[in-house]
């Protein structure tokens, strides 16, 4: 006799999700897009996709990984869109919110890296993810993540030295 097992669906409390993950999602999309307006668009698209795909979320851990992956993809789509390529350079630092203007030079330089480097570096150093966790979230091999981190660090060091930072 077959058992009828009904799997309980994970319930998403949107207020709680916004409270817990909004800052993280915004920082990820801003790191990739490099400007506030595109970051806001990617942020909004990420949460719209959550509403549309809520039945796919299985747990709190899956929710966080899903948000990171979707936020990253939304931001990359905006950055690589033909429209964005034609209008790039219209934003100035003065138009960005005060919080973004006051960030450390290191974070600003991380944002200047190519997204393939900036996202793993951001997740590793600013969100505290391990290489294994980043690989799982980004659906990449752990060795690929290690390589991206290494190359990203080298590029970041070069950029920071150009800005006057010195490393022993």
PASEBA-1860 file (N, C-alpha, C; in nm, 3 decimals):
! residues 168
1> XXXXXXXX> 0.085/-0.117/0.000/0.000/0.000/0.000/0.090/0.123/0.000 ~ 0.065/0.215/-0.092/0.147/0.336/-0.105/0.107/0.439/-0.001 ~ 0.207/0.504/0.052/0.181/0.609/0.151/0.154/0.740/0.078 ~ 0.057/0.812/0.125/0.031/0.946/0.074/0.098/1.046/0.166 ~ 0.214/1.090/0.125/0.288/1.186/0.205/0.275/1.321/0.138 ~ 0.217/1.414/0.209/0.202/1.550/0.157/0.317/1.633/0.213 ~ 0.399/1.682/0.122/0.513/1.764/0.163/0.463/1.904/0.196 ~ 0.498/1.950/0.314/0.457/2.084/0.356/0.541/2.188/0.283
9> XXXXXXXX> 0.472/2.283/0.221/0.539/2.388/0.147/0.595/2.492/0.245 ~ 0.715/2.540/0.215/0.779/2.642/0.296/0.700/2.772/0.280 ~ 0.659/2.830/0.390/0.582/2.954/0.388/0.676/3.074/0.391 ~ 0.658/3.164/0.298/0.741/3.283/0.291/0.666/3.400/0.354 ~ 0.728/3.459/0.455/0.675/3.580/0.516/0.753/3.697/0.457 ~ 0.690/3.770/0.365/0.761/3.871/0.288/0.819/3.983/0.375 ~ 0.748/4.022/0.480/0.803/4.125/0.569/0.933/4.077/0.633 ~ 0.934/3.952/0.676/1.052/3.895/0.738/1.166/3.882/0.636
17> XXXXXXXX> 1.132/3.839/0.515/1.233/3.826/0.410/1.297/3.961/0.381 ~ 1.216/4.065/0.372/1.269/4.199/0.345/1.358/4.244/0.461 ~ 1.315/4.218/0.581/1.393/4.259/0.699/1.528/4.188/0.704 ~ 1.527/4.059/0.672/1.650/3.979/0.682/1.744/3.996/0.563 ~ 1.688/4.010/0.443/1.771/3.998/0.323/1.776/4.121/0.232 ~ 1.699/4.221/0.257/1.696/4.337/0.167/1.832/4.403/0.154 ~ 1.900/4.426/0.266/2.032/4.490/0.262/2.132/4.406/0.185 ~ 2.133/4.278/0.210/2.225/4.188/0.142/2.201/4.190/-0.009
25> XXXXXXXX> 2.075/4.179/-0.050/2.041/4.178/-0.192/2.081/4.310/-0.256 ~ 2.053/4.420/-0.189/2.090/4.550/-0.246/2.241/4.563/-0.261 ~ 2.316/4.521/-0.161/2.462/4.530/-0.170/2.516/4.445/-0.284 ~ 2.458/4.327/-0.305/2.501/4.240/-0.415/2.473/4.306/-0.549 ~ 2.351/4.355/-0.568/2.319/4.414/-0.699/2.395/4.544/-0.722 ~ 2.419/4.620/-0.616/2.496/4.744/-0.632/2.641/4.713/-0.663 ~ 2.694/4.607/-0.603/2.832/4.565/-0.631/2.847/4.531/-0.779 ~ 2.748/4.468/-0.836/2.756/4.427/-0.976/2.725/4.542/-1.071
33> XXXXXXXX> 2.620/4.619/-1.042/2.579/4.724/-1.135/2.664/4.850/-1.124 ~ 2.707/4.882/-1.004/2.792/4.999/-0.985/2.718/5.131/-0.976 ~ 2.586/5.130/-0.985/2.513/5.256/-0.966/2.376/5.229/-0.904 ~ 2.325/5.331/-0.839/2.204/5.318/-0.757/2.080/5.285/-0.838 ~ 2.062/5.349/-0.951/1.940/5.327/-1.030/1.931/5.185/-1.083 ~ 2.038/5.135/-1.140/2.038/4.997/-1.188/2.024/4.899/-1.072 ~ 2.087/4.931/-0.960/2.076/4.845/-0.842/1.931/4.838/-0.794 ~ 1.862/4.951/-0.795/1.721/4.952/-0.754/1.637/4.866/-0.847
41> XXXXXXXX> 1.664/4.875/-0.978/1.589/4.793/-1.074/1.614/4.644/-1.050 ~ 1.739/4.606/-1.031/1.772/4.466/-1.007/1.714/4.417/-0.874 ~ 1.719/4.502/-0.774/1.662/4.471/-0.643/1.512/4.441/-0.656 ~ 1.443/4.530/-0.724/1.298/4.514/-0.742/1.267/4.387/-0.823 ~ 1.342/4.364/-0.928/1.319/4.244/-1.011/1.344/4.117/-0.930 ~ 1.444/4.118/-0.843/1.473/4.001/-0.759/1.353/3.965/-0.673 ~ 1.293/4.065/-0.609/1.181/4.036/-0.520/1.051/4.009/-0.596 ~ 1.038/4.064/-0.716/0.924/4.027/-0.800/0.933/3.880/-0.841
49> XXXXXXXX> 1.052/3.837/-0.873/1.072/3.696/-0.908/1.045/3.605/-0.788 ~ 1.076/3.652/-0.668/1.047/3.573/-0.549/0.896/3.553/-0.536 ~ 0.820/3.659/-0.557/0.673/3.647/-0.547/0.621/3.550/-0.653 ~ 0.675/3.560/-0.774/0.630/3.473/-0.884/0.671/3.327/-0.865 ~ 0.782/3.304/-0.795/0.837/3.169/-0.784/0.838/3.116/-0.641 ~ 0.753/3.168/-0.556/0.755/3.132/-0.414/0.739/2.982/-0.389 ~ 0.668/2.913/-0.477/0.646/2.770/-0.457/0.773/2.688/-0.476 ~ 0.876/2.745/-0.537/1.002/2.674/-0.559/1.093/2.675/-0.435
57> XXXXXXXX> 1.065/2.762/-0.341/1.150/2.776/-0.222/1.117/2.666/-0.123 ~ 1.222/2.592/-0.081/1.201/2.476/0.006/1.234/2.500/0.153 ~ 1.323/2.598/0.180/1.365/2.621/0.318/1.427/2.760/0.330 ~ 1.457/2.799/0.452/1.521/2.929/0.476/1.659/2.935/0.410 ~ 1.735/2.828/0.420/1.869/2.823/0.358/1.857/2.832/0.206 ~ 1.761/2.761/0.150/1.738/2.765/0.005/1.695/2.906/-0.037 ~ 1.614/2.970/0.044/1.568/3.107/0.014/1.686/3.202/0.000 ~ 1.778/3.198/0.095/1.893/3.289/0.092/1.979/3.263/-0.031
65> XXXXXXXX> 2.009/3.137/-0.059/2.089/3.103/-0.177/2.016/3.144/-0.305 ~ 1.886/3.121/-0.310/1.805/3.158/-0.426/1.810/3.309/-0.448 ~ 1.795/3.386/-0.340/1.799/3.533/-0.352/1.934/3.580/-0.405 ~ 2.042/3.524/-0.356/2.175/3.563/-0.402/2.191/3.534/-0.550 ~ 2.153/3.414/-0.591/2.167/3.375/-0.732/2.080/3.462/-0.823 ~ 1.955/3.483/-0.785/1.864/3.562/-0.867/1.907/3.708/-0.871 ~ 1.948/3.763/-0.756/1.995/3.903/-0.752/2.115/3.920/-0.844 ~ 2.206/3.826/-0.837/2.325/3.830/-0.922/2.286/3.826/-1.070
73> XXXXXXXX> 2.198/3.735/-1.105/2.155/3.723/-1.244/2.080/3.847/-1.293 ~ 1.993/3.902/-1.209/1.920/4.023/-1.247/2.016/4.140/-1.271 ~ 2.112/4.155/-1.182/2.210/4.264/-1.196/2.295/4.246/-1.321 ~ 2.339/4.123/-1.346/2.420/4.097/-1.465/2.340/4.124/-1.593 ~ 2.212/4.090/-1.592/2.127/4.116/-1.708/2.119/4.265/-1.736 ~ 2.104/4.344/-1.632/2.097/4.489/-1.648/2.229/4.545/-1.700 ~ 2.339/4.499/-1.642/2.471/4.550/-1.681/2.501/4.517/-1.828 ~ 2.461/4.401/-1.874/2.493/4.359/-2.010/2.388/4.396/-2.113
81> XXXXXXXX> 2.280/4.461/-2.070/2.175/4.497/-2.166/2.226/4.601/-2.265 ~ 2.182/4.594/-2.389/2.224/4.692/-2.489/2.190/4.836/-2.448 ~ 2.077/4.854/-2.384/2.038/4.988/-2.338/2.140/5.044/-2.241 ~ 2.179/4.963/-2.145/2.274/5.007/-2.043/2.409/5.040/-2.106 ~ 2.451/4.962/-2.204/2.580/4.989/-2.268/2.580/5.123/-2.340 ~ 2.464/5.165/-2.394/2.455/5.292/-2.465/2.444/5.411/-2.372 ~ 2.392/5.388/-2.251/2.369/5.501/-2.160/2.466/5.505/-2.044 ~ 2.564/5.418/-2.043/2.659/5.412/-1.933/2.734/5.545/-1.918
89> XXXXXXXX> 2.764/5.581/-1.794/2.840/5.701/-1.770/2.754/5.822/-1.737 ~ 2.623/5.809/-1.737/2.535/5.921/-1.706/2.528/5.948/-1.557 ~ 2.552/5.845/-1.475/2.548/5.862/-1.330/2.678/5.920/-1.279 ~ 2.667/6.005/-1.182/2.787/6.056/-1.118/2.784/6.017/-0.971 ~ 2.897/6.027/-0.906/2.906/5.992/-0.765/2.813/6.080/-0.683 ~ 2.795/6.204/-0.721/2.710/6.296/-0.644/2.563/6.254/-0.646 ~ 2.520/6.178/-0.746/2.381/6.136/-0.754/2.352/6.014/-0.667 ~ 2.456/5.948/-0.619/2.437/5.828/-0.539/2.399/5.864/-0.396
97> XXXXXXXX> 2.321/5.780/-0.331/2.283/5.806/-0.192/2.406/5.820/-0.103 ~ 2.390/5.891/0.006/2.500/5.920/0.098/2.566/5.792/0.150 ~ 2.488/5.688/0.176/2.544/5.563/0.227/2.646/5.507/0.130 ~ 2.617/5.513/0.001/2.707/5.458/-0.098/2.831/5.546/-0.114 ~ 2.817/5.678/-0.096/2.931/5.768/-0.106/3.030/5.747/0.008 ~ 2.981/5.701/0.122/3.066/5.692/0.240/3.133/5.556/0.257 ~ 3.115/5.466/0.162/3.173/5.333/0.175/3.324/5.339/0.163 ~ 3.388/5.239/0.217/3.533/5.234/0.215/3.586/5.226/0.073
105> XXXXXXXX> 3.710/5.267/0.056/3.774/5.261/-0.074/3.784/5.119/-0.126 ~ 3.801/5.023/-0.035/3.813/4.884/-0.076/3.682/4.836/-0.138 ~ 3.569/4.863/-0.073/3.442/4.821/-0.128/3.415/4.890/-0.261 ~ 3.450/5.016/-0.272/3.434/5.087/-0.400/3.515/5.018/-0.509 ~ 3.635/4.975/-0.475/3.720/4.907/-0.574/3.665/4.769/-0.608 ~ 3.606/4.701/-0.510/3.545/4.571/-0.537/3.432/4.589/-0.639 ~ 3.356/4.696/-0.625/3.246/4.724/-0.718/3.296/4.751/-0.859 ~ 3.420/4.796/-0.872/3.476/4.826/-1.004/3.525/4.700/-1.077
113> XXXXXXXX> 3.540/4.592/-1.004/3.585/4.467/-1.067/3.475/4.411/-1.157 ~ 3.513/4.327/-1.251/3.415/4.257/-1.334/3.326/4.173/-1.241 ~ 3.197/4.160/-1.273/3.106/4.084/-1.186/3.153/3.942/-1.155 ~ 3.223/3.878/-1.248/3.268/3.742/-1.220/3.367/3.739/-1.104 ~ 3.434/3.851/-1.077/3.526/3.861/-0.963/3.459/3.929/-0.843 ~ 3.382/4.033/-0.868/3.328/4.112/-0.758/3.229/4.033/-0.672 ~ 3.144/3.952/-0.735/3.045/3.878/-0.657/3.109/3.775/-0.564 ~ 3.200/3.689/-0.612/3.264/3.596/-0.518/3.342/3.668/-0.407
121> XXXXXXXX> 3.413/3.775/-0.442/3.488/3.850/-0.341/3.392/3.912/-0.240 ~ 3.284/3.969/-0.288/3.187/4.029/-0.197/3.129/3.923/-0.104 ~ 3.084/3.810/-0.160/3.024/3.705/-0.077/3.125/3.649/0.023 ~ 3.250/3.635/-0.016/3.352/3.578/0.071/3.390/3.674/0.182 ~ 3.422/3.798/0.149/3.475/3.892/0.248/3.370/3.975/0.321 ~ 3.262/4.009/0.255/3.164/4.098/0.317/3.043/4.024/0.373 ~ 3.010/3.907/0.316/2.897/3.829/0.368/2.942/3.707/0.447 ~ 3.072/3.674/0.442/3.126/3.565/0.522/3.099/3.425/0.471
129> XXXXXXXX> 3.070/3.410/0.344/3.046/3.278/0.287/3.179/3.205/0.267 ~ 3.174/3.073/0.278/3.293/2.991/0.250/3.299/2.966/0.099 ~ 3.412/2.917/0.053/3.428/2.885/-0.089/3.324/2.781/-0.130 ~ 3.304/2.683/-0.045/3.207/2.577/-0.073/3.065/2.634/-0.087 ~ 3.029/2.725/0.003/2.895/2.786/-0.003/2.878/2.873/-0.127 ~ 2.982/2.948/-0.162/2.975/3.032/-0.282/2.960/2.945/-0.405 ~ 3.036/2.836/-0.411/3.027/2.744/-0.524/2.885/2.689/-0.538 ~ 2.826/2.655/-0.427/2.690/2.600/-0.429/2.589/2.706/-0.475
137> XXXXXXXX> 2.600/2.826/-0.422/2.506/2.934/-0.457/2.519/2.973/-0.604 ~ 2.642/2.985/-0.652/2.665/3.029/-0.789/2.667/2.914/-0.889 ~ 2.648/2.793/-0.837/2.646/2.672/-0.920/2.772/2.660/-1.003 ~ 2.885/2.671/-0.933/3.016/2.657/-0.995/3.099/2.560/-0.913 ~ 3.205/2.512/-0.973/3.300/2.424/-0.908/3.377/2.502/-0.802 ~ 3.411/2.437/-0.690/3.487/2.505/-0.583/3.621/2.558/-0.634 ~ 3.688/2.481/-0.721/3.815/2.528/-0.775/3.796/2.652/-0.863 ~ 3.685/2.659/-0.932/3.656/2.778/-1.013/3.641/2.900/-0.922
145> XXXXXXXX> 3.574/2.882/-0.810/3.556/2.993/-0.715/3.691/3.035/-0.658 ~ 3.775/2.939/-0.624/3.909/2.972/-0.573/3.988/3.051/-0.677 ~ 3.978/3.011/-0.803/4.047/3.082/-0.910/3.993/3.224/-0.926 ~ 3.860/3.238/-0.923/3.799/3.371/-0.935/3.840/3.460/-0.818 ~ 3.843/3.403/-0.698/3.887/3.480/-0.581/4.033/3.523/-0.596 ~ 4.117/3.434/-0.640/4.259/3.465/-0.655/4.281/3.573/-0.760 ~ 4.218/3.557/-0.874/4.233/3.657/-0.981/4.170/3.789/-0.941 ~ 4.057/3.782/-0.873/3.992/3.904/-0.827/4.077/3.979/-0.725
153> XXXXXXXX> 4.140/3.905/-0.634/4.229/3.967/-0.535/4.346/4.036/-0.603 ~ 4.405/3.970/-0.703/4.518/4.029/-0.775/4.475/4.159/-0.843 ~ 4.360/4.155/-0.910/4.311/4.274/-0.978/4.278/4.384/-0.878 ~ 4.219/4.345/-0.766/4.186/4.441/-0.661/4.313/4.505/-0.605 ~ 4.417/4.426/-0.584/4.543/4.480/-0.534/4.602/4.581/-0.632 ~ 4.600/4.549/-0.760/4.650/4.640/-0.863/4.572/4.771/-0.860 ~ 4.439/4.760/-0.854/4.354/4.879/-0.852/4.377/4.963/-0.728 ~ 4.392/4.898/-0.613/4.414/4.970/-0.488/4.551/5.038/-0.485
161> XXXXXXXX> 4.652/4.972/-0.541/4.784/5.035/-0.549/4.781/5.160/-0.635 ~ 4.701/5.157/-0.742/4.685/5.275/-0.826/4.620/5.390/-0.750 ~ 4.537/5.354/-0.651/4.468/5.455/-0.570/4.552/5.501/-0.451 ~ 4.674/5.447/-0.438/4.763/5.493/-0.333/4.774/5.401/-0.212 ~ 4.707/5.288/-0.213/4.721/5.191/-0.105/4.850/5.113/-0.129 ~ 4.919/5.077/-0.021/5.045/5.004/-0.034/5.035/4.874/0.045 ~ 5.090/4.769/-0.012/5.087/4.639/0.051/5.230/4.593/0.075 ~ 5.254/4.538/0.194/5.388/4.497/0.234/5.431/4.378/0.165
END
